[in-house]
Amino acid sequence: MGAQGDRGAEQGTTPVSDRVLTLPNVLSVLRLFGVPVFLWAILTEHDAIALVTLMLSGLSDYLDGKIARRFGLESRLGQLLDPFADRLYIATTLLGLAVREIIPWWLVWALVGREVLLGGVLWWVKRHGQTGLPVHFIGKAATFNLLYAFPLLLLGQGDSGFTAWALPIGWAFAWWGTVLYWVAGVMYIVQARQVVAARVAATG
């Protein structure tokens, strides 16, 4: 996840603008357009296209956050687009890999369960006037782990010389990503409680 706006929100050093047409936002939108391409490729076993799409997604994810922070292009739209694109990629990748029986369904439910929990937390804070929560580094690290895990697990299904090392490394990234995903979820809950408590105290 490119983390547009998260460093500024956490550290208070960079203002978050209302700009829409920025390069980081364009990269996030392009990443969204890649989702149906990837889903088609993985379900029809065009694995080369699926791998390239995943790698381009990971690259754009890194670049949009890097560019946003480097050139002060953090935006409110970016704060919404970036994590949404990440979650959509993870969801479609999980679905495709599970249907192909590359990963077990329990892993799907473990990650989807975290998203359902976070959705409830975001709904709760929105009721108190907060439109979202800043992206944590732990959450971004979890996403990077998962985005590395998926192509490696896909590579591990072939007959090439990469198979022997791709599967164990892919599963290592998958385990770390899943654990960090839930750690980030707990952090979001704690942050949400603090935000809601502050807003309740401010309104008296």
Sequence and secondary structure as in RCSB ss.txt:
>XXXX:A:sequence
MGAQGDRGAEQGTTPVSDRVLTLPNVLSVLRLFGVPVFLWAILTEHDAIALVTLMLSGLSDYLDGKIARRFGLES
RLGQLLDPFADRLYIATTLLGLAVREIIPWWLVWALVGREVLLGGVLWWVKRHGQTGLPVHFIGKAATFNLLYAF
PLLLLGQGDSGFTAWALPIGWAFAWWGTVLYWVAGVMYIVQARQVVAARVAATG
>XXXX:A:secstr
   TTHHHHHHS S  B   S HHHHHHHHHHHHHHHHHHHHHTT HHHHHHHHHHHHHHHHHHHHHHHHTT  B
HHHHHHHHHHHHHHHHHHHHHHHHTTSS HHHHHHHHHHHHHHHHHHHHHHHTT       HHHHHHHHHHHHHH
HHHHHTTSSSTTHHHHHHHHHHHHHHHHHHHHHHHHHHHHHHHHHHHHHHHHH 
